[in-house]
Amino acid sequence: MVGPAKHRAGHEPLFDVHPLTGASIEVFYADRSLETFGRCGAGWFWCSRRRGFSALGPTVGPFATSYSAYRHALTQARPIDA
């Protein structure tokens, strides 16, 4: 039996703060094929947002890996005004 601390975190969202701009970013996995009528598939996306609030702009992606989405976010994220 697997306890709560040992669950698979393969598609868990990642929240981080950009080290230079202070922007809050979220990297997450989604399948947007139903939302976009098949024009956009499954993959990793990122957006600027504060934890617990909705995104402050469009999501960016899909990316093949969570790491590639995270690296792209680090080059593009803008500060979030308080």
Rosetta blueprint (number, residue, H / E / L):
1 M L
2 V L
3 G L
4 P H
5 A H
6 K H
7 H L
8 R L
9 A L
10 G L
11 H L
12 E L
13 P L
14 L E
15 F E
16 D E
17 V E
18 H L
19 P L
20 L L
21 T L
22 G L
23 A L
24 S E
25 I E
26 E E
27 V E
28 F E
29 Y E
30 A E
31 D E
32 R L
33 S L
34 L L
35 E L
36 T L
37 F L
38 G L
39 R L
40 C L
41 G L
42 A E
43 G E
44 W E
45 F E
46 W E
47 C E
48 S E
49 R L
50 R L
51 R L
52 G L
53 F L
54 S L
55 A L
56 L L
57 G L
58 P L
59 T L
60 V E
61 G E
62 P E
63 F E
64 A L
65 T L
66 S H
67 Y H
68 S H
69 A H
70 Y H
71 R H
72 H H
73 A H
74 L H
75 T H
76 Q H
77 A L
78 R L
79 P L
80 I L
81 D L
82 A L
